[in-house]
Amino acid sequence: MILHWKSNMLILADLVLCALMIFIMLQNYFFMKYDYNFYYGDEKLADRYRLNVVSGESDNPFEQSSPMYKAALQVKQDLWSSPLWKTNYIVLSTIPMEWLDPDLPQIFNIQNDPTIQRAPEETGISGYVFSDAVIQMQNIKLQEGRGFVSDDYQNTSSEMPVIMGYEFKQYFSLGEIIKQGDLSYCVIGFFEENSFCFPGSEEICNLDRSIVLPRVLYSDQFGEDVQLKFSLTCDLYPLDPQTDVQNEINRITSQYGFYGMTGEPINGSAYRNTELISGKNIALIFSLTVLSAILCLVALSNILSKRTLRDQATHCTYLLSGIPLWKINFSIIIELALWTAISVSPPIALSYFEYGQLFVSPWYILGFLSVIVAISVIPSFLIAGKGNIDLFIRNQSE
């Protein structure tokens, strides 16, 4: 081992590099496999659907003048009263700062708040329109006050109830009336500190500097029934994951002769195109693992073969001393087993340093390396056996 320290260091370096490559590939493979099973596995069906109305360009079914308006109201009634799912919507909005208090600190401006992502042209205070089930379904806690009730969603009062984020408490009080032109805001509650809502599939929005309303401001000026529009482009949460959501939507819309509606799965196995891409990514990462192993095998086999050729005379001396060939080969196996065991240490250290735990068992890495070493050492055994026997016969004849 000492006589061939350069070769041994090359062998160790090759095994360490291979172990790291296998670790990285397997780590990514397991991460991707976990996400794949979570979102697209057979046991994981979609648990959230986003509704969309497929209407003609010449007609807006949310306008009261539309021939489809009454049908839209009936579809909304059936969708929102169905026992098969729960429904809600969250709509992003902004409220001009001068409508509440022009002296509010600029940190309440959405462009100065790093926790809120909005378009560059939007200014003012972050606002959201919540349907009646959002606070309960997303488990958003109020520190004081109350949530919205059915009367708050009626567009008959000029007083708009609002729930404010935690940081507004030092500027407003519970029950305070804020007048703005012909509209007044009534503060009915404050959220707990560090409250969040989930308006999209992956968005997480902090509510500390936001205001939540039950309906859109001045909705009568939009030229359409915006509450109806939100209700028919809402999110559905099936109570039974086996529910055929699209089939039920089709049944409701056809009953009233309404436009077609689609239920787009936010997650789940219904994302067939994404599922196909994810499956290809998993196959690709696994193929790269195998390719890395083959490259390491070729390099290791080359190093061992060259070292064995240089050791032919030494092995001949061992044979002449009465040491059988299998013991010579076994010593090579023991040496390689030592380097293989040592080479697993860097991936383990890297995993604990990066993640604080092992996501890939060392036995997987050791198993891969053992197969590589077992195959790469075969040419060396063939060279050692053939070369030493020839030398042994030659020396005996002399």
FENQUI-V824464 format. One line per field, one symbol per residue. ss: DSSP state (~ for helix, > for strand, _ for the rest). psi: psi as a letter, one per 40 degrees, with the letter a starting at -180 (. if undefined). burial: b if it has 24 or more other C-alpha atoms within 12 Angstrom, else e. A space follows every 10 residues. Layout:
ss: ???
psi: ???
burial: ???
This chain:
ss: ____~~~~~~ ~~~~~~~~~~ ~~~~~~~~~~ ~~~~~~~~~~ ________>> >>>>______ ________~~ ~~~~~~~~~~ ~___>>>>_> >>>>>_~~~~ _____~~~>~ ~~________ ____>>>>>> ___~~~~___ _>>>>____~ ~~~_____>> >>>>_~~~__ ______>>>> __>>>>>>>> >____>>___ ____>>___> >>>_____~~ ~____~~~~~ ~___>>>>__ ____~~~~~~ ~~~~~____> >>>>>_____ _~~~~~~~~~ ~~~~~~~~~~ ~~~~~~~~~~ ~~~~~~~~~~ _~~~~~~~~~ ____~~~~~~ ~~~~~~~~~~ ~~~~~~~~~~ ~~~~~_____ _~~~~~~~~~ ~~~~~~_~~~ ~~~~~~~~~~ ~~~~~~~_
psi: dddfdddddd dddddddddd dddddddddd ddddddddde idegihehhh ihhgiidehh eehdeheedd ddddddddde eheeiiiiih hiiihhdedd heeiiedehd eeheehhiid ehiahhiihh ieeddddefh ihdiaiaiid deehfeiehh hihiideede diiheihhhg beiihhheih iiifiiigda deihhhedfi hhieiihfde eeeigddddd defahhghdh eehgdddddd dddddefiii iihhhdiiee gddddddddd dddddddddd dddddddddd dddddddddd eddddddddd eehidddddd dddddddddd ddeedddddd ddddeeihdh hddddddddd ddddddeddd dddddddddd ddddddd.
burial: eeeeeebbeb bbbbbbbbbb bbbbbbbbbb ebbeebeebb eeeebbbbbb bebeeeeeeb bbbeeeebbe bbbbbbebbb eeeebbbbbb bbbbbbbeeb eeeeeeebbb eeeeebeeee eebbbbbbbb bbbbbeeeeb bbeebbbbee ebbeeeebbb bbbbbbbbbe ebbbebebee eeeebbbbbb bbeebbbbbe eeeebbbbbb bbbbbbbeee eeeebbbbbb bbbbbbbbee beebbbebbb ebbeeeebbb bbbbbbbbbb beeebeebbe ebeebbeebb ebbbebbbbb bbbbbebbbe bbeebbeebe eeeebeebbe ebbebbbebb bbbbbbbbee eeeeeeeebb ebeebbebbb ebbbbbbbbb bebbbebbbe bbeeeeee
